Amino acid sequence: MKNDGVIRKKNPVIRYAGIFRKKISLWEAVALIVSGTIGAGILGMPYAIAQLGLIPGFFLIIFLGLLMMGLNLLLADVAIRTGDRFQLVGFAKKYLGAWGEYTMMIMFYTILFGALVVYVIGVGSALSALFGGSSFVWSLVFYFFASLSVVTGLRTVKIVELVLMVCILVVVVGIFFWSAPSFSLDNMLYVQVPAFFVPYGIILFAFHGTNAVPEAYGLLKHARYDFRRAICYAAIINCIVYCMFVFSVVAVTGVATTEIATVGLGTALGKGMLVAGNIFAVLAMATSFLLIALSFKDSLCWDYNMPKVLALVCVLMPPLVMFVLGMRGFVTVLSVVGGVAVSVEMLLILLIYLRARNKKGMKNEDFSVRYGYMLVCTLLLVLFVGALKTIIDIF
C-alpha cells in the first residue's frame, strides 16, 4: 500500500513550491536563472564601477561573476546529491541544523526586504526623471499600486522567460550602440585604486540569484547535465550583459555617473535615451518587485503555514517603514545588502556544501565540481574580506 497520503509531522521538511512550469528546456532554465539574477543591481553597478574605473571594474565583474558561478555549481551539487526539492532555508536546516536554518532565514529574508526597498527607491527616482516631481512621492505612488497588485493576487503577465532574456539582451545592445558615438577615451582609462572595494557589495547583489538555482533543479531534476550547463551559460550571459551596460554608461558619463545609471545617461544623451532608459528601469524593477513580493508571501504561507493576511503584512510593511524612516540611498542599500547579507548567505551555502560533502554515504566522487575545496577556500577569503570591508565602511 502506498504511503503518499501519510502526513509526517515529525521533523517537517521545508519545501519550496515554485511558480514556474513543471518542465523546461535547457535555454528556458538559463533564462530562469538570468531573469532571477538581473534586477536593480544592473542599474547601480555603473555608479559603483565609475568610482573605481572601467578596467579594474571589469576585472571585478568577471572575477566575482565566475566565483558566483562556482558557488552556484557547489549548490547544484548539493541539490543533486540531496535528491529532493529544497530552497536555501531547507538546505540549511537539513545540513546545519536549527542554527543554520534560522541564520539562513534571517539573511535570505533580509536580502528580499532589501531588494523590495531598492525597487521602491529606484522606481521613484526613474519616474521622477521621466515626469518630474518628488522621487519620494513617486516611490510612494509606485508602492501603493504595486502593493495593491500583490494584495489582490494580480500576477504580472507571464512572459516566457526565454523571451524576457532575449529582450534584456536586445535592450542592452541597443543602449550600447546608442551610446557609442558619445564614448570618451578619458572615461574609459581613468583608475582610482583606493576605491577598489567600493563596487564589491553592489556587484555581489547584482549577481545574487542563488534562490533560482534550487528552482531550476526542481524543473531539470531529470536532466542534471543540462542543469549544470544552465548555471554556466547563465553566468556567462550575466557577465556579458553587465560589462556591456557598465561600459555603455561609464564611457559616456564617467565620474558623473548617477546612482541609477539610466537617469544620468538620459541626461547626457538627450530625451530619447532618458525616456527609453528609464522606462526600461521602471519595468525591470516593477516586475521584480511584484515577483519577489509574491514569491516571498507564498514562501511564508507554504513553508511556515502563515495566514495569507499576516504574510502580506510581513512582506509589505517592513519595506515601507524602512523607506519612510530614511532608507533612501539606492546604492547604499545595494552595497549593504550585497556586502553583508549576501556575503553571509553565501558563507552559509559553503558550510552546507562542506557538510553535505562530508556526510556519511556521500563520496567525494559524487560531486562534480573539481577542486571543490580550493574553490571553497577562495570564496571564503573573498566573502570574508568583502563583508568585513563593507562593515568597516558603514561604521
Buried (B, 14 or more C-beta within 10 A) or exposed (E): EEEEEEEEEEEEEBBBBBEBEEEBBBBBBBBBBBBBBBBBBBBBBBBBBBBBBBEBBBEBBBEBBBBBBBBBBBBBBBBBBBEEBBBBBBBBBBBBEEEBBBBBBBBBBBBBBBBBBBBBBBBBBBBBBBEEEEBBEBBBBBBEEBBEBBBEEEEBEEEEBBEBBEBBBEBBBEBBEBBEEBBEEEBBEBEEEEBBBBBBBBBBBBBBBBBBBBBBBBBBBEBBEBBBBBBBBBBBBBBBBBBBBBBBBBBBBBEEBBBBBBBBBBBBBEEEBBBBBBBBBBBBBBBBBBBBBBBBBBBBBBBEEBEEEEBBBBBBEBBBEBBBEEBBEBBBBBBBBBBBBBBBBBBBBBBBBBBBBEEEEBEEEEBBBEEBEEBBEEBBEBBEEBBBBBEEBEE
